[in-house]
Amino acid sequence: MKKTTAVKITVWTVVLAVAAVGIWLMVRPSGSGDITLQTAPVTRGDIRNSVTATGTVEPVTLVEVGTQVSGIIDRLYVDYNDRVTAGQLIAEMDKVTLESDLQEAEAQLASSKTEYEYRMKEYLRTKKLYDKELVSDAEYDEALYLYETAKNTYAQRQASIVGIRRNLGYATITSPIDGVVISRAVEEGQTVAAGFETPTLFTIANDLTDMQVIADVDEADIGCVQEGQRVDFTVDAYPDDIFQGLVKQVRLEATTESSVVTYEVVITAYNPDLKLKPGLTANVTIYTMERDNVCCVPSKALRFVPDGGLLKALGYNLGVDDQTWGTAADGTVCWVVSGDQLVPRKIIIGQSDGEKTEVVSGLRDGETVAVGLQMAPVMPDRFPQQERSPFMPGPPR
């Protein structure tokens, strides 16, 4: 009886073992993966942070030339893209009306001068007689009144003719600066009216070899932008060319458009080849931080926290040195791989670009640091088992 019971136990044990193996074969992954310690060397490299924005290429000095008098454009002497010098004649207005007004004003001035001189002589004669009590007070007061009136009229005519002569000079339009004509807004024979505002006739850029970019920087990035920072920018007209400049000015006035707040940043743009044209859209990269040839480690190494049991299974030991292990003043600890040991090291860090972090002190070039634990990818079976009919031919060998 005992023998039968032992046989049954043996049979059931074999059955359960076979079932367990079968279940494991059904649920097991089609490949296997291993956990490894990921490391990286301490190297030297460049660390940079940047801000991107868009802007417009503009001349540094742009002058709009207009006229303060109304009239007809008689002659134009320059056209688009013409180079001009300061004081050069660029246009003339019809002067017939202005010259007629000047002649009329000169005639009125001469008349008022004659009247003034006559009334002055009459007043002096009357005053002499009045001093001798030969004329009445009424006659003296009348002579004085006529003299003062003629004097004021003469002064008024003198002031009026100065304005008329100046307006006649405004009819001759000259360039205020040396530069290039960017735009011309009038044609010969066109009438311009200088009523409420001065009409613009020409737009002149001072020097197209010295341009600037007005970039709109988002409010989230403007705190990092400072004068003197290096800038790279491109334009769609020359996609393969990279132009360089410097941040010249960070303007304080904010611009709000569609609930987006931006600030204007002025960037220098040297243009010796005259490739940059006014109005081009620039894609700007402002380097807010640059550190060249510094000791650096991957930023992930600063966030690595070792698991002693798991590392021991991988063949590594935690070599804790009381001289270096503990809570760093800045909370930065890096694990250095030395053979089969991981030793904690207090370090002082500097700048970071997100992927790499500068190490000011605590590590040397060539040392190896732990970055993290990495699992090898699971590889699927190359030929998964599928059900097929026994009457179908098998795959070739």
C-alpha positions in Angstrom: 0.0 0.0 0.0 2.8 2.3 0.9 4.5 1.4 -2.4 1.4 2.5 -4.4 1.2 5.8 -2.6 4.9 6.5 -3.3 4.4 5.7 -7.0 1.4 8.1 -7.1 3.4 10.9 -5.5 6.2 10.4 -8.0 3.9 10.5 -10.9 2.2 13.6 -9.8 5.6 15.3 -9.1 6.7 14.5 -12.7 3.3 15.8 -14.1 3.6 19.1 -12.1 7.2 19.6 -13.2 6.3 19.0 -16.9 3.4 21.4 -16.6 5.6 24.1 -15.0 8.1 23.7 -17.8 5.3 24.0 -20.4 3.8 27.1 -18.8 7.3 28.7 -18.6 7.9 27.9 -22.3 4.6 29.5 -23.2 5.0 32.8 -21.2 8.7 33.3 -21.4 10.0 36.2 -23.6 11.2 35.4 -27.0 14.7 36.7 -26.2 16.7 37.5 -23.1 18.1 40.7 -21.7 21.1 41.5 -19.5 21.7 44.5 -17.2 25.0 46.3 -17.5 26.6 49.3 -15.9 26.8 52.2 -18.3 29.9 54.3 -17.9 31.4 57.3 -19.6 34.9 58.9 -19.6 35.7 62.3 -18.2 36.6 64.4 -21.3 37.2 67.9 -22.4 34.7 69.6 -24.6 32.7 72.8 -25.4 29.5 73.6 -23.5 27.0 76.1 -25.0 23.5 77.4 -24.2 21.7 79.4 -26.8 18.4 81.2 -27.5 16.7 81.2 -30.9 14.6 84.0 -32.3 13.6 85.6 -35.6 14.2 89.1 -36.7 14.5 91.5 -39.6 17.7 92.8 -41.3 17.7 96.7 -41.3 20.2 99.4 -42.1 21.8 101.1 -39.0 20.9 104.6 -40.2 17.7 105.0 -42.3 16.6 108.6 -43.2 13.2 109.5 -44.7 13.6 112.6 -46.9 10.4 114.7 -47.2 9.3 118.3 -48.0 7.7 120.9 -45.8 6.0 122.8 -48.6 3.1 121.7 -50.9 3.5 121.8 -54.6 4.3 119.8 -57.8 7.4 117.7 -58.2 9.2 119.3 -61.1 12.4 117.3 -61.4 13.8 114.1 -59.9 17.6 113.5 -60.1 18.0 110.1 -58.4 16.3 106.7 -58.6 16.3 103.4 -56.7 19.8 102.1 -55.6 21.5 105.3 -56.6 24.4 106.4 -54.3 24.2 110.0 -53.0 26.3 112.3 -50.9 25.3 114.8 -48.3 24.1 118.0 -49.9 23.5 116.5 -53.3 20.5 117.7 -55.2 18.0 114.9 -55.5 14.7 116.7 -56.5 13.1 120.0 -57.2 9.6 121.3 -56.8 7.8 123.8 -58.9 9.0 127.2 -57.7 6.7 129.5 -59.7 4.1 130.0 -56.9 6.8 130.3 -54.2 8.8 132.8 -56.2 5.6 134.8 -56.8 4.9 134.8 -53.1 8.4 136.0 -52.5 8.1 138.9 -54.9 4.8 139.9 -53.4 6.4 139.8 -49.9 9.4 141.8 -51.0 7.0 144.5 -52.5 5.0 144.6 -49.3 8.3 144.9 -47.3 9.4 147.8 -49.4 6.1 149.5 -49.0 6.0 149.0 -45.3 9.6 150.4 -45.1 8.6 153.5 -46.9 5.6 154.0 -44.7 7.8 153.4 -41.6 10.4 156.0 -42.7 7.8 158.6 -43.5 5.9 158.1 -40.2 9.2 158.3 -38.3 10.1 161.6 -39.9 6.7 163.0 -39.2 6.8 161.9 -35.6 10.2 163.5 -35.1 8.9 166.8 -36.5 5.8 166.7 -34.3 7.8 165.8 -31.3 10.0 168.9 -31.8 7.0 171.1 -32.1 5.4 169.4 -29.1 8.4 170.1 -27.0 8.1 173.8 -27.8 4.4 173.6 -27.0 3.4 174.5 -30.6 1.1 171.5 -31.2 -1.6 169.9 -29.1 -1.4 166.7 -27.2 -3.9 165.1 -29.6 -1.7 165.8 -32.7 1.4 164.4 -30.9 -0.5 161.3 -29.8 -1.7 160.7 -33.3 1.8 161.1 -34.8 3.2 158.6 -32.2 0.4 156.1 -32.9 1.0 156.2 -36.7 4.8 155.8 -36.2 4.4 152.8 -33.9 2.0 151.1 -36.2 4.3 151.6 -39.2 7.2 150.3 -37.2 5.3 147.1 -36.2 4.1 146.5 -39.7 7.6 146.8 -41.1 8.9 144.3 -38.5 6.1 141.9 -39.4 6.9 142.1 -43.1 10.6 141.4 -42.4 9.7 138.2 -40.4 7.2 137.1 -43.1 9.7 137.3 -45.9 12.2 135.2 -43.9 9.7 132.3 -43.9 8.8 132.7 -47.6 12.5 132.6 -48.5 12.9 129.5 -46.4 10.0 127.8 -48.1 11.5 128.6 -51.4 14.7 126.9 -50.2 12.7 123.8 -49.2 11.6 123.4 -52.8 15.2 122.4 -53.6 15.5 118.9 -51.9 19.0 117.6 -51.1 20.3 114.5 -49.5 21.0 114.9 -45.7 23.5 112.0 -45.5 25.8 109.9 -47.6 24.1 106.6 -48.6 22.0 104.7 -51.0 18.4 105.4 -52.2 16.3 102.5 -50.9 12.9 103.8 -52.1 11.4 106.6 -54.1 7.8 107.4 -53.4 7.0 110.1 -56.0 7.1 110.7 -59.7 7.7 113.9 -61.7 4.5 115.9 -62.0 3.0 114.5 -58.8 1.5 116.9 -56.4 2.5 116.6 -52.7 0.6 118.2 -49.8 2.4 119.0 -46.6 -0.7 119.7 -44.6 -0.8 117.6 -41.4 2.4 115.6 -41.9 5.5 115.7 -44.0 5.2 113.5 -47.1 8.1 111.1 -47.6 9.8 111.4 -51.0 12.9 109.2 -50.6 14.3 106.7 -48.1 18.1 106.7 -47.8 20.2 104.2 -46.0 23.6 105.4 -44.7 25.9 102.4 -45.2 24.7 99.0 -46.4 28.0 97.4 -45.4 27.1 97.9 -41.7 23.6 96.4 -41.1 21.8 95.3 -38.0 19.2 92.7 -37.1 16.2 93.5 -35.0 15.2 90.2 -33.3 12.1 89.5 -31.3 13.1 87.5 -28.2 10.5 85.8 -26.1 10.0 87.0 -22.5 11.0 83.5 -21.2 14.5 83.9 -22.8 15.2 87.6 -22.5 16.7 87.2 -19.0 19.7 85.3 -20.5 20.4 87.8 -23.2 23.1 90.4 -22.5 25.1 92.9 -24.6 28.3 91.6 -26.2 27.1 88.0 -26.6 28.0 86.2 -29.8 25.2 85.6 -32.4 24.9 83.4 -35.5 22.1 83.9 -38.0 21.0 82.8 -41.4 18.6 84.2 -44.0 16.5 82.3 -46.5 18.2 84.0 -49.4 21.5 82.3 -48.6 20.7 79.1 -46.6 24.3 77.8 -46.7 25.9 81.0 -45.3 26.1 81.7 -41.6 26.4 85.3 -40.7 27.9 86.4 -37.3 27.3 89.4 -35.1 27.1 90.6 -31.5 24.3 91.7 -29.2 24.4 95.5 -29.4 21.4 96.5 -27.4 18.5 94.9 -25.4 15.6 97.3 -25.6 13.3 97.6 -22.6 10.1 98.2 -24.4 7.9 95.1 -24.6 5.7 94.2 -27.6 2.5 92.1 -27.0 1.0 90.3 -30.0 -1.6 87.5 -29.6 -0.8 87.4 -25.8 2.9 86.7 -26.6 5.3 89.2 -25.0 8.6 89.8 -26.8 11.5 92.2 -26.5 13.6 93.7 -29.3 17.3 92.8 -29.4 19.6 94.8 -31.7 22.4 92.6 -33.3 25.3 93.9 -35.3 25.6 92.5 -38.8 28.8 93.3 -40.8 27.9 93.1 -44.5 31.0 93.6 -46.7 29.7 91.5 -49.6 26.3 93.4 -49.6 24.5 90.0 -49.4 22.3 91.2 -46.6 19.4 93.3 -47.9 17.0 95.4 -45.9 13.9 93.5 -44.9 15.3 90.0 -45.0 14.1 87.6 -42.3 16.9 86.3 -40.1 16.9 83.1 -38.1 18.9 84.1 -35.0 20.9 82.0 -32.5 22.2 83.9 -29.5 24.8 82.1 -27.5 24.0 83.0 -23.9 26.7 80.8 -22.4 29.9 79.5 -23.9 32.6 77.4 -22.2 35.4 76.0 -24.4 37.7 73.1 -23.7 36.5 72.4 -20.2 36.4 69.2 -18.2 32.9 67.7 -18.4 30.9 64.6 -17.8 27.4 63.5 -18.9 24.7 65.2 -16.8 23.2 61.8 -16.2 26.3 60.8 -14.1 25.3 63.5 -11.5 21.9 61.8 -11.0 23.2 58.2 -10.7 22.3 56.5 -7.4 23.9 53.1 -7.0 22.1 50.0 -5.9 24.6 48.0 -3.8 22.9 44.6 -4.2 22.4 44.9 -7.9 25.9 46.2 -8.5 27.3 43.3 -6.5 25.5 40.9 -8.7 27.1 42.6 -11.7 30.5 42.1 -10.2 31.1 45.6 -8.7 31.7 46.7 -5.1 30.9 50.1 -3.5 34.2 51.4 -2.3 33.2 54.0 0.2 36.0 56.3 1.4 35.2 58.3 4.6 37.4 61.1 3.3 35.3 61.7 0.2 31.8 60.2 0.9 29.1 62.2 2.6 26.8 65.0 1.7 28.6 67.5 -0.5 28.1 71.2 0.2 26.4 71.7 -3.2 24.8 68.2 -3.1 26.9 67.0 -6.1 28.5 63.5 -5.9 29.8 61.5 -8.8 30.7 57.8 -8.8 34.1 57.0 -10.2 34.7 53.5 -11.6 38.0 52.1 -10.5 38.4 48.5 -11.6 35.5 46.6 -10.0 34.8 49.3 -7.5 32.6 52.4 -7.5 34.0 55.2 -5.4 32.0 58.3 -4.6 33.7 61.6 -5.3 32.6 65.1 -4.3 32.9 67.5 -7.2 32.2 71.2 -7.9 30.2 71.7 -11.1 30.0 74.8 -13.4 27.8 75.4 -16.4 25.6 72.8 -18.1 23.9 72.5 -21.5 21.6 69.8 -20.4 23.6 66.9 -21.8 27.0 67.8 -20.5 28.1 69.5 -17.2 31.3 71.3 -16.5 33.4 69.9 -13.7 35.4 72.7 -12.0 37.2 70.4 -9.6 37.1 66.9 -8.2 37.7 64.8 -11.4 40.6 64.4 -13.8 40.6 63.9 -17.6 40.5 60.2 -18.5 38.7 59.0 -15.4 35.6 56.9 -15.8 32.3 57.7 -14.1 29.1 55.6 -13.7 26.2 57.0 -15.7 23.4 54.4 -15.1 22.2 50.9 -15.4 21.3 49.7 -18.9 19.3 46.7 -20.0 20.3 45.0 -23.2 17.4 45.0 -25.7 15.2 42.0 -25.9 15.7 40.2 -29.3 12.7 38.4 -30.7 12.9 34.9 -32.1 14.0 35.0 -35.7 11.6 32.2 -36.7 8.6 32.1 -34.3 6.7 28.9 -34.1 3.4 28.9 -36.0 0.8 26.3 -36.5 0.7 24.7 -40.0 -1.0 21.9 -41.7 0.8 18.6 -41.7 0.0 18.3 -45.4 1.8 21.5 -46.3 5.4 21.2 -47.4 7.9 22.5 -44.8 10.4 25.3 -45.3 13.6 24.6 -47.2 16.6 23.5 -45.1 
